[in-house]
Amino acid sequence: MVDMNKRNSAAEARSDRNETVLQLDNVSKIIGGKKLVNGLSFEVKSGEIVGLLGPNGAGKTTTIRMIVGLIGMSEGDVRIGGSSVSKSFEAAIRHIGAIIENPEFYPYMTGLDNLKQFQRMTEGVSEERIREVTALVGLQDAMNKKVKAYSLGMRQRLGIAQALLHKPKVLILDEPTNGLDPAGIREMRDYLKLIADKERIGILVSSHMLSEMELMCSRVVVIQEGKLIAVRSINHNGSEEKSSMSLSLEVTDVELASRTLAALNKAELLSKDADRGMLAVKVKHEDIPSLVKALTDAGVGLYRLEEIKSSLEDEFMKWTGANRSA
Ligand SMILES: Nc1ncnc2c1ncn2[C@@H]1O[C@H](COP(=O)(O)OP(=O)(O)OP(=O)(O)O)[C@@H](O)[C@H]1O
């Protein structure tokens, strides 16, 4: 017999996962006539970790400070959990948990007492919730130790636990792995993935380290000089989403091939080089057979067809002209 309650709750879980919890709509910040952030639009859905990536000075911190209301927006709006930051600030900000600078704790108090301190200042946080968030960040065995004995990574995780206490819909972390050693970075990554999944919360993480973002995020938003320059999906293996791919084709007639592909309307022409008989196109994996058939039917001979493999890192360097970590 089908348990309808179970079915309903599974359906709810699925729709929750697709809820847009953070939405930036054409957000700009102008200081002294300069656009530090320039018409930025992107969204974060529940259950996903999105990386805000860009070289130093790209505008990541300025963007995050606007999202959490530390500074005002010059243009545009941010919606958090459906509420507009510019129109209903209190309602919007209630849905946010954030660590912008290093979290501040009382070093001579235990982790638990520090969280209880926040519990007293925050409405509706139960003892059970404290236990839940400490387990989520893997600090259940360290809760009775004084914070001064914590490593930097443990302090960061206690900060995340505190930011989660009031069950926000969005967690925002500005460069959360700064200063952590490789083991601490790996731990942070694993805990954030667990939190996104278990709490069905949308997480926005800023970083200038592309390699970290590739491993941690399901999507990256790349900004440079305050402008959005690319959005890329990442699959669980850390490589680019394969549903759409770039192909290089060597053909007998470039012009005929590009006209045929335009008529087929299933491939985006990225570049063509008539002298070398080469075309580059972007196409969905499932459309490759019909692309080949259309070319053959049109009388275009195909010498070679291969995938253009470009790692996110190659692209990031191309976009930003930056070195590996900046
Ligand atoms: N209050 C301010 N007045 C003028 N310029 C500012 C102000 N705050 C930031 N900037 C400038 O805006 C640009 C974006 O700075 P921001 O700190 O947002 O970049 P970022 O991407 O977070 O960089 P980083 O990775 O170095 O932290 C930089 O050129 C910075 O110098």
The ligand as an SDF file (V2000), in Angstrom:
LIG
                    3D

 31 33  0  0  0  0  0  0  0  0999 V2000
   34.0230   51.9880    0.5730 N   0  0  0  0  0  0  0  0  0  0  0  0
   34.6790   51.9300   -0.5800 C   0  0  0  0  0  0  0  0  0  0  0  0
   34.9900   53.0620   -1.2580 N   0  0  0  0  0  0  0  0  0  0  0  0
   35.6350   53.0140   -2.4290 C   0  0  0  0  0  0  0  0  0  0  0  0
   36.0420   51.8900   -3.0270 N   0  0  0  0  0  0  0  0  0  0  0  0
   35.7800   50.7380   -2.4120 C   0  0  0  0  0  0  0  0  0  0  0  0
   35.0750   50.6880   -1.1580 C   0  0  0  0  0  0  0  0  0  0  0  0
   34.9570   49.3800   -0.8010 N   0  0  0  0  0  0  0  0  0  0  0  0
   35.5560   48.6630   -1.7700 C   0  0  0  0  0  0  0  0  0  0  0  0
   36.0570   49.4560   -2.7420 N   0  0  0  0  0  0  0  0  0  0  0  0
   36.7270   49.0210   -3.9930 C   0  0  0  0  0  0  0  0  0  0  0  0
   35.7820   48.2520   -4.6870 O   0  0  0  0  0  0  0  0  0  0  0  0
   36.4000   47.1870   -5.3740 C   0  0  0  0  0  0  0  0  0  0  0  0
   35.7710   45.8660   -4.9600 C   0  0  0  0  0  0  0  0  0  0  0  0
   36.1670   45.5590   -3.6310 O   0  0  0  0  0  0  0  0  0  0  0  0
   35.6970   44.2290   -2.8760 P   0  0  0  0  0  0  0  0  0  0  0  0
   36.3290   44.2300   -1.5300 O   0  0  0  0  0  0  0  0  0  0  0  0
   34.2280   44.1140   -2.9590 O   0  0  0  0  0  0  0  0  0  0  0  0
   36.3650   43.1090   -3.8020 O   0  0  0  0  0  0  0  0  0  0  0  0
   36.5920   41.5590   -3.5030 P   0  0  0  0  0  0  0  0  0  0  0  0
   36.2330   40.8530   -4.7570 O   0  0  0  0  0  0  0  0  0  0  0  0
   35.8870   41.1650   -2.2610 O   0  0  0  0  0  0  0  0  0  0  0  0
   38.1510   41.4930   -3.2910 O   0  0  0  0  0  0  0  0  0  0  0  0
   39.0290   40.5730   -2.2840 P   0  0  0  0  0  0  0  0  0  0  0  0
   39.0370   39.2010   -2.8770 O   0  0  0  0  0  0  0  0  0  0  0  0
   40.3680   41.2500   -2.3680 O   0  0  0  0  0  0  0  0  0  0  0  0
   38.3970   40.6680   -0.9410 O   0  0  0  0  0  0  0  0  0  0  0  0
   37.8820   47.2810   -5.0690 C   0  0  0  0  0  0  0  0  0  0  0  0
   38.5010   47.9690   -6.1240 O   0  0  0  0  0  0  0  0  0  0  0  0
   37.8980   48.1020   -3.7770 C   0  0  0  0  0  0  0  0  0  0  0  0
   39.1030   48.8220   -3.6780 O   0  0  0  0  0  0  0  0  0  0  0  0
  1  2  1  0
  2  3  1  0
  2  7  2  0
  3  4  2  0
  4  5  1  0
  5  6  2  0
  6  7  1  0
  6 10  1  0
  7  8  1  0
  8  9  2  0
  9 10  1  0
 10 11  1  0
 11 12  1  0
 11 30  1  0
 12 13  1  0
 13 14  1  0
 13 28  1  0
 14 15  1  0
 15 16  1  0
 16 17  2  0
 16 18  1  0
 16 19  1  0
 19 20  1  0
 20 21  2  0
 20 22  1  0
 20 23  1  0
 23 24  1  0
 24 25  2  0
 24 26  1  0
 24 27  1  0
 28 29  1  0
 28 30  1  0
 30 31  1  0
M  END
$$$$
